Amino acid sequence: MATLGIAGAGLLGRLIAWHLGHSDYEVHVFDAASGPHPAYDGQGAAAFSSAGMLSPLAELDRADPVVVTLGWRSIQLWEKITALLPFDNELSGVFAKGCFVRRGSLLLAHRGDTSATHRLLSRSLLASSDWPAPEVLDAKTLSALEPVLQWTGHAWRLDGEAQIQPAVIMRLLYADAHPTVCWHWNAPIEHVEPGCLRETTGRSRSFDVVFDVRGLGARTIENSTESNIDVGQLRGVRGETVWLHAPGHGLTRPVRLLHPRHSVYLVPHSADRLFVGASEIETEDRSGVSVRSAMELMGAAYSVMPALAEARIDRLDRNLRPAFPDNAPRIIVESGLIRINGLFRHGWMLAPALVESALVRAKLPTFSRLDIPPVSPVTEASHG
């Protein structure tokens, strides 16, 4: 049985381990975390702090078209992947029947905040004809779709977009991994090279193939000069989020409000919980959420959904997303070593498509059991 070593047990690491473990590989996953569950302390996997929006069309505002193409592919893959996971019916509201929902999303803008909206819509008109175009909504149509939302002056429906449950899927990818997958917690990796992972204890582990999917953890002094991928250029982009308890909130699809400083989105996660995010701050500060960010996020959410005035704050969260200077991801494949990094704020939207591309290029088993036709791998040049 071929052996694989994975440095990093975040979203990419769990997805790769789940897939290749079920493909008759012996897999060992190493991570600095103390266990598989989130601590929400700003230190663990950024995937736990995500809203789980799969919104490639909305990302046209600033993302490269290649990122958008990968996003549409990931929606196809997530639908198949989540169907194979042992969903335990613990959720409610829009997720009552599973941890993947595809109902489209809504884009809102206040009357005076139209510059970003015009940029996004103009880019969508130049996009691929295979992508759905934004549908302009009037106040009556918006009210019919989402009665709890207040008319802001501009609204569009983005058909085909989806959402998932990040924390649930992270747990299920771990729990449903094949018995041939071994998880090594409290085991940070300090050096990666083809066929070898070295722990901070100095112990080296040999494998047929290794994956480096550590995010910012890959940015070590020793690795920063490696020629194949300059992980020294990685930076952390801070994101801050608010979890609200709002019984009977009534929202059934994600809503993104274009805001002068940053896009704010409201995402229903159950019949009584909503996610509000996310700031995008160029700092690597991992301390608690600032008063300014909390007020901006909740104020923006309240402006489009007045019923949130009586919602209760469950949790203020923050984390750092790994990003390269151009905010585009990188896939590097060489003999015995695969690196994937720099997913920025698009982790859930890009992960399956990037993994698929890396597997194809490395001639490893792809997602054949998903019963979905493969696509051509994304070239290295597309990611810089």
Secondary structure, 3 states (H helix, E strand, C coil): CCEEEEECCCHHHHHHHHHHHCCCCEEEEECCCCCCCCCCCCCCCHHHHCCCEECCCHHHHCCCHHHHHHHHHHHHHHHHHHHHCCCCCCCCHHHCCCCEECCCEEEEEECCCCHHHHHHHHHHHCCCCCCCCCEECCHHHHHHHCCCCCCCEEEEEECCCEEECHHHHHHHHHHCCCCCEEEECCCCEEEEECCEEEECCCCEEECCEEEECCHHHHCCCCHHHCCCCCHHHCEEEEEEEEEEECCCCCCCCCEEEECCCCCEEEEECCCCEEEEECCCECCCCCCCCCHHHHHHHHHHHHHHCHHHHHCEEEEEEEEEEEECCCCCCEEEEECCEEEEECCCCCHHHHHHHHHHHHHHHCCCCCCHHHCCCCCCCCCHHHHC
